[in-house]
Amino acid sequence: MWAHYLTEQAAGRTPTGADLDRIAGTHNYGRRMLRNWRQHGKIPELCQPAS
């Protein structure tokens, strides 16, 4: 999953949890991994819209 994420980032795309689930054949695991990577500083936090 991490290799796919890096490949997509290098191509200028940010994969979603659903994208990661599709390539790995999992269900909701991709979202969990994205959350984990964000919490541990491996990838940036999501941008929050200005109020």
PDB file of N, CA, C and O in Angstrom:
ATOM      1  N   MET A   1       0.811  -1.178   0.000  1.00  0.00           N
ATOM      2  CA  MET A   1       0.000   0.000   0.000  1.00  0.00           C
ATOM      3  C   MET A   1       0.863   1.254   0.000  1.00  0.00           C
ATOM      4  O   MET A   1       0.581   2.213  -0.718  1.00  0.00           O
ATOM      5  N   TRP A   2       1.904   1.239   0.800  1.00  0.00           N
ATOM      6  CA  TRP A   2       2.768   2.409   0.891  1.00  0.00           C
ATOM      7  C   TRP A   2       3.450   2.673  -0.453  1.00  0.00           C
ATOM      8  O   TRP A   2       3.568   3.823  -0.874  1.00  0.00           O
ATOM      9  N   ALA A   3       3.891   1.628  -1.115  1.00  0.00           N
ATOM     10  CA  ALA A   3       4.539   1.795  -2.421  1.00  0.00           C
ATOM     11  C   ALA A   3       3.565   2.401  -3.425  1.00  0.00           C
ATOM     12  O   ALA A   3       3.951   3.269  -4.209  1.00  0.00           O
ATOM     13  N   HIS A   4       2.317   1.960  -3.414  1.00  0.00           N
ATOM     14  CA  HIS A   4       1.305   2.518  -4.315  1.00  0.00           C
ATOM     15  C   HIS A   4       1.056   3.981  -3.979  1.00  0.00           C
ATOM     16  O   HIS A   4       0.931   4.810  -4.880  1.00  0.00           O
ATOM     17  N   TYR A   5       0.983   4.305  -2.705  1.00  0.00           N
ATOM     18  CA  TYR A   5       0.771   5.693  -2.292  1.00  0.00           C
ATOM     19  C   TYR A   5       1.903   6.573  -2.832  1.00  0.00           C
ATOM     20  O   TYR A   5       1.649   7.636  -3.397  1.00  0.00           O
ATOM     21  N   LEU A   6       3.134   6.135  -2.661  1.00  0.00           N
ATOM     22  CA  LEU A   6       4.283   6.920  -3.131  1.00  0.00           C
ATOM     23  C   LEU A   6       4.285   7.068  -4.652  1.00  0.00           C
ATOM     24  O   LEU A   6       4.621   8.133  -5.170  1.00  0.00           O
ATOM     25  N   THR A   7       3.914   6.009  -5.367  1.00  0.00           N
ATOM     26  CA  THR A   7       3.848   6.059  -6.828  1.00  0.00           C
ATOM     27  C   THR A   7       2.808   7.076  -7.271  1.00  0.00           C
ATOM     28  O   THR A   7       3.062   7.862  -8.184  1.00  0.00           O
ATOM     29  N   GLU A   8       1.649   7.070  -6.641  1.00  0.00           N
ATOM     30  CA  GLU A   8       0.584   8.020  -6.982  1.00  0.00           C
ATOM     31  C   GLU A   8       1.012   9.452  -6.661  1.00  0.00           C
ATOM     32  O   GLU A   8       0.759  10.367  -7.445  1.00  0.00           O
ATOM     33  N   GLN A   9       1.650   9.643  -5.528  1.00  0.00           N
ATOM     34  CA  GLN A   9       2.125  10.975  -5.154  1.00  0.00           C
ATOM     35  C   GLN A   9       3.146  11.495  -6.156  1.00  0.00           C
ATOM     36  O   GLN A   9       3.128  12.672  -6.515  1.00  0.00           O
ATOM     37  N   ALA A  10       4.028  10.625  -6.602  1.00  0.00           N
ATOM     38  CA  ALA A  10       5.042  11.022  -7.587  1.00  0.00           C
ATOM     39  C   ALA A  10       4.401  11.435  -8.906  1.00  0.00           C
ATOM     40  O   ALA A  10       4.966  12.239  -9.648  1.00  0.00           O
ATOM     41  N   ALA A  11       3.228  10.890  -9.201  1.00  0.00           N
ATOM     42  CA  ALA A  11       2.510  11.231 -10.432  1.00  0.00           C
ATOM     43  C   ALA A  11       1.598  12.443 -10.224  1.00  0.00           C
ATOM     44  O   ALA A  11       0.870  12.827 -11.140  1.00  0.00           O
ATOM     45  N   GLY A  12       1.628  13.048  -9.037  1.00  0.00           N
ATOM     46  CA  GLY A  12       0.839  14.240  -8.775  1.00  0.00           C
ATOM     47  C   GLY A  12      -0.569  13.969  -8.290  1.00  0.00           C
ATOM     48  O   GLY A  12      -1.409  14.869  -8.291  1.00  0.00           O
ATOM     49  N   ARG A  13      -0.837  12.748  -7.877  1.00  0.00           N
ATOM     50  CA  ARG A  13      -2.164  12.387  -7.377  1.00  0.00           C
ATOM     51  C   ARG A  13      -2.070  11.971  -5.910  1.00  0.00           C
ATOM     52  O   ARG A  13      -1.043  11.465  -5.459  1.00  0.00           O
ATOM     53  N   THR A  14      -3.145  12.191  -5.185  1.00  0.00           N
ATOM     54  CA  THR A  14      -3.216  11.731  -3.800  1.00  0.00           C
ATOM     55  C   THR A  14      -4.296  10.660  -3.723  1.00  0.00           C
ATOM     56  O   THR A  14      -5.480  10.969  -3.852  1.00  0.00           O
ATOM     57  N   PRO A  15      -3.903   9.401  -3.515  1.00  0.00           N
ATOM     58  CA  PRO A  15      -4.898   8.328  -3.466  1.00  0.00           C
ATOM     59  C   PRO A  15      -5.772   8.426  -2.225  1.00  0.00           C
ATOM     60  O   PRO A  15      -5.322   8.845  -1.158  1.00  0.00           O
ATOM     61  N   THR A  16      -7.014   8.034  -2.385  1.00  0.00           N
ATOM     62  CA  THR A  16      -7.950   7.988  -1.258  1.00  0.00           C
ATOM     63  C   THR A  16      -7.845   6.620  -0.591  1.00  0.00           C
ATOM     64  O   THR A  16      -7.184   5.714  -1.096  1.00  0.00           O
ATOM     65  N   GLY A  17      -8.506   6.495   0.541  1.00  0.00           N
ATOM     66  CA  GLY A  17      -8.568   5.197   1.218  1.00  0.00           C
ATOM     67  C   GLY A  17      -9.208   4.152   0.326  1.00  0.00           C
ATOM     68  O   GLY A  17      -8.795   2.993   0.320  1.00  0.00           O
ATOM     69  N   ALA A  18     -10.231   4.570  -0.438  1.00  0.00           N
ATOM     70  CA  ALA A  18     -10.902   3.634  -1.354  1.00  0.00           C
ATOM     71  C   ALA A  18      -9.949   3.171  -2.452  1.00  0.00           C
ATOM     72  O   ALA A  18      -9.971   2.004  -2.842  1.00  0.00           O
ATOM     73  N   ASP A  19      -9.117   4.078  -2.948  1.00  0.00           N
ATOM     74  CA  ASP A  19      -8.123   3.698  -3.959  1.00  0.00           C
ATOM     75  C   ASP A  19      -7.172   2.639  -3.396  1.00  0.00           C
ATOM     76  O   ASP A  19      -6.863   1.648  -4.057  1.00  0.00           O
ATOM     77  N   LEU A  20      -6.722   2.868  -2.180  1.00  0.00           N
ATOM     78  CA  LEU A  20      -5.804   1.913  -1.555  1.00  0.00           C
ATOM     79  C   LEU A  20      -6.491   0.572  -1.316  1.00  0.00           C
ATOM     80  O   LEU A  20      -5.878  -0.481  -1.490  1.00  0.00           O
ATOM     81  N   ASP A  21      -7.760   0.611  -0.918  1.00  0.00           N
ATOM     82  CA  ASP A  21      -8.508  -0.635  -0.721  1.00  0.00           C
ATOM     83  C   ASP A  21      -8.615  -1.411  -2.028  1.00  0.00           C
ATOM     84  O   ASP A  21      -8.469  -2.633  -2.037  1.00  0.00           O
ATOM     85  N   ARG A  22      -8.870  -0.711  -3.131  1.00  0.00           N
ATOM     86  CA  ARG A  22      -9.003  -1.384  -4.423  1.00  0.00           C
ATOM     87  C   ARG A  22      -7.717  -2.107  -4.817  1.00  0.00           C
ATOM     88  O   ARG A  22      -7.767  -3.253  -5.264  1.00  0.00           O
ATOM     89  N   ILE A  23      -6.578  -1.457  -4.658  1.00  0.00           N
ATOM     90  CA  ILE A  23      -5.328  -2.099  -5.095  1.00  0.00           C
ATOM     91  C   ILE A  23      -4.921  -3.235  -4.160  1.00  0.00           C
ATOM     92  O   ILE A  23      -4.236  -4.172  -4.571  1.00  0.00           O
ATOM     93  N   ALA A  24      -5.349  -3.146  -2.889  1.00  0.00           N
ATOM     94  CA  ALA A  24      -4.968  -4.184  -1.925  1.00  0.00           C
ATOM     95  C   ALA A  24      -6.041  -5.255  -1.756  1.00  0.00           C
ATOM     96  O   ALA A  24      -5.789  -6.296  -1.150  1.00  0.00           O
ATOM     97  N   GLY A  25      -7.242  -5.004  -2.292  1.00  0.00           N
ATOM     98  CA  GLY A  25      -8.326  -5.973  -2.136  1.00  0.00           C
ATOM     99  C   GLY A  25      -8.868  -6.030  -0.724  1.00  0.00           C
ATOM    100  O   GLY A  25      -9.279  -7.088  -0.247  1.00  0.00           O
ATOM    101  N   THR A  26      -8.867  -4.878  -0.051  1.00  0.00           N
ATOM    102  CA  THR A  26      -9.353  -4.824   1.327  1.00  0.00           C
ATOM    103  C   THR A  26     -10.601  -3.957   1.404  1.00  0.00           C
ATOM    104  O   THR A  26     -11.027  -3.378   0.405  1.00  0.00           O
ATOM    105  N   HIS A  27     -11.185  -3.871   2.598  1.00  0.00           N
ATOM    106  CA  HIS A  27     -12.373  -3.052   2.825  1.00  0.00           C
ATOM    107  C   HIS A  27     -12.136  -2.168   4.046  1.00  0.00           C
ATOM    108  O   HIS A  27     -12.055  -2.665   5.170  1.00  0.00           O
ATOM    109  N   ASN A  28     -12.026  -0.871   3.828  1.00  0.00           N
ATOM    110  CA  ASN A  28     -11.795   0.138   4.871  1.00  0.00           C
ATOM    111  C   ASN A  28     -10.395   0.097   5.490  1.00  0.00           C
ATOM    112  O   ASN A  28     -10.090   0.914   6.359  1.00  0.00           O
ATOM    113  N   TYR A  29      -9.558  -0.815   5.069  1.00  0.00           N
ATOM    114  CA  TYR A  29      -8.193  -0.867   5.592  1.00  0.00           C
ATOM    115  C   TYR A  29      -7.380   0.309   5.063  1.00  0.00           C
ATOM    116  O   TYR A  29      -6.534   0.847   5.777  1.00  0.00           O
ATOM    117  N   GLY A  30      -7.630   0.713   3.817  1.00  0.00           N
ATOM    118  CA  GLY A  30      -6.918   1.850   3.224  1.00  0.00           C
ATOM    119  C   GLY A  30      -7.153   3.124   4.009  1.00  0.00           C
ATOM    120  O   GLY A  30      -6.217   3.889   4.241  1.00  0.00           O
ATOM    121  N   ARG A  31      -8.391   3.363   4.422  1.00  0.00           N
ATOM    122  CA  ARG A  31      -8.706   4.550   5.230  1.00  0.00           C
ATOM    123  C   ARG A  31      -7.982   4.501   6.560  1.00  0.00           C
ATOM    124  O   ARG A  31      -7.452   5.505   7.034  1.00  0.00           O
ATOM    125  N   ARG A  32      -7.968   3.323   7.151  1.00  0.00           N
ATOM    126  CA  ARG A  32      -7.293   3.154   8.441  1.00  0.00           C
ATOM    127  C   ARG A  32      -5.796   3.440   8.306  1.00  0.00           C
ATOM    128  O   ARG A  32      -5.190   4.074   9.170  1.00  0.00           O
ATOM    129  N   MET A  33      -5.210   2.958   7.202  1.00  0.00           N
ATOM    130  CA  MET A  33      -3.786   3.187   6.989  1.00  0.00           C
ATOM    131  C   MET A  33      -3.496   4.668   6.756  1.00  0.00           C
ATOM    132  O   MET A  33      -2.514   5.189   7.285  1.00  0.00           O
ATOM    133  N   LEU A  34      -4.331   5.355   5.975  1.00  0.00           N
ATOM    134  CA  LEU A  34      -4.135   6.790   5.772  1.00  0.00           C
ATOM    135  C   LEU A  34      -4.194   7.538   7.104  1.00  0.00           C
ATOM    136  O   LEU A  34      -3.368   8.413   7.367  1.00  0.00           O
ATOM    137  N   ARG A  35      -5.169   7.192   7.939  1.00  0.00           N
ATOM    138  CA  ARG A  35      -5.294   7.837   9.255  1.00  0.00           C
ATOM    139  C   ARG A  35      -4.044   7.582  10.089  1.00  0.00           C
ATOM    140  O   ARG A  35      -3.515   8.495  10.723  1.00  0.00           O
ATOM    141  N   ASN A  36      -3.582   6.352  10.083  1.00  0.00           N
ATOM    142  CA  ASN A  36      -2.385   5.984  10.837  1.00  0.00           C
ATOM    143  C   ASN A  36      -1.168   6.762  10.335  1.00  0.00           C
ATOM    144  O   ASN A  36      -0.396   7.295  11.131  1.00  0.00           O
ATOM    145  N   TRP A  37      -1.000   6.825   9.017  1.00  0.00           N
ATOM    146  CA  TRP A  37       0.147   7.545   8.437  1.00  0.00           C
ATOM    147  C   TRP A  37       0.095   9.023   8.789  1.00  0.00           C
ATOM    148  O   TRP A  37       1.130   9.637   9.047  1.00  0.00           O
ATOM    149  N   ARG A  38      -1.113   9.602   8.801  1.00  0.00           N
ATOM    150  CA  ARG A  38      -1.249  11.022   9.170  1.00  0.00           C
ATOM    151  C   ARG A  38      -0.908  11.231  10.648  1.00  0.00           C
ATOM    152  O   ARG A  38      -0.202  12.176  10.999  1.00  0.00           O
ATOM    153  N   GLN A  39      -1.407  10.353  11.499  1.00  0.00           N
ATOM    154  CA  GLN A  39      -1.170  10.487  12.941  1.00  0.00           C
ATOM    155  C   GLN A  39       0.313  10.377  13.273  1.00  0.00           C
ATOM    156  O   GLN A  39       0.781  11.006  14.222  1.00  0.00           O
ATOM    157  N   HIS A  40       1.049   9.597  12.513  1.00  0.00           N
ATOM    158  CA  HIS A  40       2.468   9.398  12.773  1.00  0.00           C
ATOM    159  C   HIS A  40       3.357  10.316  11.938  1.00  0.00           C
ATOM    160  O   HIS A  40       4.578  10.159  11.928  1.00  0.00           O
ATOM    161  N   GLY A  41       2.745  11.279  11.236  1.00  0.00           N
ATOM    162  CA  GLY A  41       3.515  12.272  10.493  1.00  0.00           C
ATOM    163  C   GLY A  41       4.142  11.774   9.212  1.00  0.00           C
ATOM    164  O   GLY A  41       5.002  12.449   8.646  1.00  0.00           O
ATOM    165  N   LYS A  42       3.735  10.618   8.745  1.00  0.00           N
ATOM    166  CA  LYS A  42       4.305  10.057   7.525  1.00  0.00           C
ATOM    167  C   LYS A  42       3.791  10.786   6.286  1.00  0.00           C
ATOM    168  O   LYS A  42       4.500  10.909   5.287  1.00  0.00           O
ATOM    169  N   ILE A  43       2.534  11.273   6.363  1.00  0.00           N
ATOM    170  CA  ILE A  43       1.943  12.073   5.296  1.00  0.00           C
ATOM    171  C   ILE A  43       1.295  13.290   5.954  1.00  0.00           C
ATOM    172  O   ILE A  43       0.974  13.249   7.142  1.00  0.00           O
ATOM    173  N   PRO A  44       1.099  14.380   5.193  1.00  0.00           N
ATOM    174  CA  PRO A  44       0.523  15.584   5.794  1.00  0.00           C
ATOM    175  C   PRO A  44      -0.939  15.415   6.173  1.00  0.00           C
ATOM    176  O   PRO A  44      -1.655  14.589   5.609  1.00  0.00           O
ATOM    177  N   GLU A  45      -1.363  16.214   7.140  1.00  0.00           N
ATOM    178  CA  GLU A  45      -2.761  16.242   7.548  1.00  0.00           C
ATOM    179  C   GLU A  45      -3.613  16.754   6.392  1.00  0.00           C
ATOM    180  O   GLU A  45      -3.112  17.425   5.490  1.00  0.00           O
ATOM    181  N   LEU A  46      -4.886  16.436   6.426  1.00  0.00           N
ATOM    182  CA  LEU A  46      -5.805  16.954   5.430  1.00  0.00           C
ATOM    183  C   LEU A  46      -5.957  18.454   5.606  1.00  0.00           C
ATOM    184  O   LEU A  46      -5.904  18.952   6.730  1.00  0.00           O
ATOM    185  N   CYS A  47      -6.141  19.168   4.530  1.00  0.00           N
ATOM    186  CA  CYS A  47      -6.378  20.605   4.587  1.00  0.00           C
ATOM    187  C   CYS A  47      -7.801  20.849   5.071  1.00  0.00           C
ATOM    188  O   CYS A  47      -8.750  20.241   4.574  1.00  0.00           O
ATOM    189  N   GLN A  48      -7.935  21.716   6.015  1.00  0.00           N
ATOM    190  CA  GLN A  48      -9.247  22.061   6.530  1.00  0.00           C
ATOM    191  C   GLN A  48      -9.737  23.314   5.821  1.00  0.00           C
ATOM    192  O   GLN A  48      -8.990  24.287   5.722  1.00  0.00           O
ATOM    193  N   PRO A  49     -10.974  23.318   5.322  1.00  0.00           N
ATOM    194  CA  PRO A  49     -11.491  24.512   4.659  1.00  0.00           C
ATOM    195  C   PRO A  49     -11.610  25.677   5.642  1.00  0.00           C
ATOM    196  O   PRO A  49     -11.936  25.481   6.813  1.00  0.00           O
ATOM    197  N   ALA A  50     -11.343  26.885   5.158  1.00  0.00           N
ATOM    198  CA  ALA A  50     -11.442  28.072   5.993  1.00  0.00           C
ATOM    199  C   ALA A  50     -12.898  28.371   6.302  1.00  0.00           C
ATOM    200  O   ALA A  50     -13.758  28.239   5.430  1.00  0.00           O
ATOM    201  N   SER A  51     -13.182  28.771   7.526  1.00  0.00           N
ATOM    202  CA  SER A  51     -14.570  29.076   7.908  1.00  0.00           C
ATOM    203  C   SER A  51     -14.873  30.531   7.674  1.00  0.00           C
ATOM    204  O   SER A  51     -15.989  30.978   7.935  1.00  0.00           O
TER     205      SER A  51
END
